Amino acid sequence: MFSTKLEVVFLRQVQFSLTVEVKAAGVELNEKISSFIHYFPCRAQPKKKKKVDVRKEQAQKDRMKKKIRKLEKAAPEMIPIEDFVTPLKYSDRQKCRKQILFETERRVLLMKKWCLFKLKQDKAEKNAIQALVEAQQEALKELRLESEELYQAAIRRDEGLFPFERDGPNHTPPLPGYDPPEGKCIDITKVYTQ
């Protein structure tokens, strides 16, 4: 356990001196205590002292003082406004895939056909509505020539055309003493220390 003979001799002397002191105090040693004293190292090797270079230490202190002065002179760091910073996932993609030429042409032709179809459909709807309005106006003119009473009855608004029944209050009054829940609020504000 011990590396040198000197340490063994030293520990035996310490053990002997401890047993003598304990016996002088009138206390008997049992085997456990004596074995503990035998293996107990009484002193450690002294650490080697580092050689301190005064010039290096002074230079380090001067550098620290210079850094402190520089930080004191500098303006305080501005807190960034997060609202004006666009996250990268919303920024425009730098790399855009080039579309294949025949695919681009196919899509352009398809869009032109779709526009032509919707134009024809819109014109047909407008022509049908215009024809119905003209037929209605012609019928009303003929009806007016036949009978004024029938004409007035025809242009009168029909109340039963769109039946609407409402039962109950038009708004709900608030409950007395009801405190609506506000929900959970998780604060994710960044804290900046200056």
C-alpha positions, 0 to 999 in steps of 0.5 A: 500500500505504501510505496517507500520504506521511509513512509512505512517507518514514519507510519509505525512511529506515528502508530506507536506514538498514538498508542502511547498517548492513548494508553497514557490517557488510560484507555485500552486500544482494541484491534480495529482502532489500532489497525485504523491507526496503522493505515491512516496517512497522517500527512500528505505530500506538500504541493509544489508552489507555482512560480509566479511571474509578476510581469505576466500577472500585471499584464493580465490585470492590465488587459482586464482593466482595458476590457472593462474600460472598453465595455464602459465606453461602448453604447448599451446593446439595443434590444432587437424587435422580433416583429420586424425579423422575418423567420427563415421559413417565410422568406422567399426561396433562393433556389427555385426549381426550373420547370420543364419546357413542355410542362410549362407549355402544357400548363399555359395551354390548359389555362387558356382553355379554362379561361375560354370555357369560363368566358363562354359559360359566363356569356351564356348565363348573361344571355339567358338572364337578359332573355328572361328579363326581356320576356318578363318586361314584354309580358308586363307590357302586354298585361298592362294593356289588358288590365291595370289591376292585374298589372298592379297585382303582378308587380306587388311584392309577394310576402309569402315568397320568402317566409321568415319566422323568428321566435325569442329575443334578438340578443342574449342578455349576459348572465349576472355574476359570470366571470368568463375564463381568460384562458392560459397565457404562456409568456415567451418574451425574451429577457435581455440583460444589459 
